[in-house]
């Protein structure tokens, strides 16, 4: 007789939702943002604050959104596919009662875009209700999941978050804080976690602080967010960044600052500064727009070229382009315009439609670039296909020369920490020399920012001697153990 293991009950909630269905983004050769989390403790309008907070974090995920609140005795929640403004309306928000809430916007890799994975995930386990929202990726989640399945656990989603919920449910500790602590030390990866019960809100940041996570105050209430721009949206005051390995607990007795591990080494994702985060956010006390401007200035020092105008690929490269223009004295011009109203369309990923997708999103301004030698600043090159199209847009609009300057080093290695990146085989930075890339994107010249230039532009976070950043996608120096690329799947959970 096989030994029978008695399992604690863990059950995914059902619940109402609408707006189901997968919408497709216009395909664009850019890295995909991960997810965003927002939390409130002690505010009577918690669900409305979450709505505005999520709205400010929409750039971090556009596939689904969700809010879960508690009135102290039961949960109220709503999740849906689509943008925050499509998922929620006044009636939905009014039905989310209570002064404690956690909320989430999600981006997922293709094929995983389904409502079951939308967050917050809400569970019933032996100690009551539990809601979980996270931004990041648990590198060892597949192993933990297999282990749990061998022991009898049944999973209802493909989300790493459910793995963590099972770890909590199986903990020998009844206390949620101790159970969360026990689960967190088993994880390897990048995460900003929010856990909620009917009386507690718990926040945890991974031991490397890979994903950003901040604490704020709004009157007597506490708020949490992936980025500080969400605090500005709700009028909250930034208090501080949550430290790597830190565990913050809020309940009726106030805020308790604790840690789940002392083994920490700061390695904040450099791509948050280069591309992902909003320019008005501060990450680990460094403003994103200012860091990008310094990247542009440094790029100009490292790779000056005589030209008539500097232009940035909107939106994420505009700050670096301003920096490049300031440093060189070459005027900054709006040579490229982004069409903000393309919306979300159902298109097939054929080559022809990809081309059209870029034209729908970006236009070159003929009156600005015609007959000019143009320096085009972009934040990164992934496969090279988008860069080629943008260079060609500028040429078609009459640019005499197009000099491409990239405000980050060549992107050579995949990310395992919640950023959806193609495999090394598809990364042009891993496959070609800089001269080969220049030819492939049809540029007159091409330069990338050096890694030293990048680190100095961001600055040494909290005085860390080695900078305190993760730069693995440029230098292959991963801050944690990573799996074999061929078997790994990484998207934001
Ligand atoms: S590998 Fe790159 S994208 Fe991933 S966390 Fe590190 S710096 Fe960020």
Boltz pocket constraint, residues with backbone or C-beta under 6 A from the ligand:
constraints:
  - pocket:
      binder: B
      contacts: [[A, 210], [A, 268], [A, 269], [A, 270], [A, 271], [A, 272], [A, 413], [A, 414], [A, 415], [A, 416], [A, 417], [A, 419], [A, 470], [A, 471], [A, 472], [A, 473], [A, 474]]
      max_distance: 6.0
